[in-house]
Amino acid sequence: MIGLGWWLRDSWEMVRRNLIHIKRTPELLLDVTLSPIMFVLLFSFVFGGAISVGSEGGQDASYINFLMAGIFVQTVAFAGIYTGVLLANDLQKGMIDRFRSLPMSQSSVLTGRTLTDLMRATLAIAIMWVVGMLVGFRPEGGIGGNLAAVAIMLLFGFALSWVGVAAGALVRTPEALQGIIFAAVFPLTFVSSAFVPTDTMPGWMRIFAENQPMTLVVNAVRDLTLGTNLYAAELPSVIWSVAILVVSFPLGLWLYNRRTTQ
């Protein structure tokens, strides 16, 4: 098999390899299972009674309806960026050198990694959806709206996974990359509409918060799941995700090739 067929076959084999790794090391799923559940429960029961969201929480103005979009997008973002940590781990342990000695498409290492993490993000969304429903989340957007929300989340996560590829190829150790991820993603998440309405923020911060990609994706997911049109952020969120992917995909490939051919 040559060309596209060869690449597809090798990419699927890399996905299978990654899934077997997860099966043998199930703690790799903690960041997309236990952590999101803890965020849903803590924010809902600890902060839910103290934060007023007005009409932004849906028809019943409940905080859990407002919160879930933020938890969804935060988890998908971390799952996407975490691709870089797993890639950096393979680079550090010499696994990539072994792959380079095999007659296989070398780019399939990256596509297999990003597709596996897309599956992890899908699992996280499903788990959070069930937990959210148990504590009062009521998505009124219908089947079409909810499926569109999931599609926007996965597109955003897939785009960020290629940012993770670029970071994993650039940073020498997984430990250093983990610190960089937390330092970058947490501020973007909290300075957004994920957990509180942006109109409660200072003016200069609000300008940034309302126009950064995390907020736009959160607002789009919130509109689609709740069946509202408060933000009309669906198209801007897709544009941001595609723009991130267009930049990070070739950059990730270039940095990976440079790192592995030195």
Summary of the structure (lengths in Angstrom):
residues: 262
radius of gyration: 19.0
end to end distance: 28.4
largest distance: 60.3
contacts: 893
relative contact order: 0.15
helix: 80%
strand: 0%
